[in-house]
Amino acid sequence: MEQAGEGRKLGGILTEMRGDMEGPCEVVIGIGFNVSFGEADRQRLEQPAAGLHEMVPELSRNELITGMIDGLMGLLPHFEHEGFAAWQTGWNARHYHANQPVTLQQGSQRWEGIAQGVNKQGNLVVCIDEREVIFSGGEVSLRASR
């Protein structure tokens, strides 16, 4: 069995914004984690996946969510004044797909490119055919190219 979490999806983040990115806006943040994940679950997916209990068996879901909420409550007031740019460097340092070949799916459209990271607005930047393409809206599915 491969190392839990190594190259396997553990969760996802969905953000939806309404309003002006440079002014008043509302943001909905959805965060999902695979907590307990069995082999039958893995067989149904189109990508490698992991569960938190594989890495931290004693982890309580309540402790996890409480820690996440506490962390977000400390960060979000800064976002109102500083925007995403204050977190761009940290985000990109943790970007699993950075500088790697990826496949993006947005609706029926599909692209192959090299993930660059996110820009100061938080938009995904991918190099496709030697030009930077910015993905900023709609549902985008990002996968490592095989």
HELIX and SHEET records of a PDB file:
HELIX    1   1 GLU A   39  ARG A   44  1                                   6    
HELIX    2   2 LEU A   52  MET A   55  1                                   4    
HELIX    3   3 ARG A   61  GLU A   82  1                                  22    
HELIX    4   4 ALA A   85  ALA A   93  1                                   9    
SHEET    1   A 2 GLY A  11  GLY A  19  0                                        
SHEET    2   A 2 CYS A  25  PHE A  33 -1                                        
SHEET    1   B 5 ARG A 131  PHE A 135  0                                        
SHEET    2   B 5 LEU A 124  ILE A 128 -1                                        
SHEET    3   B 5 GLN A 109  VAL A 118 -1                                        
SHEET    4   B 5 PRO A 101  GLN A 106 -1                                        
SHEET    5   B 5 SER A 141  ALA A 144 -1                                        
END                                                                             
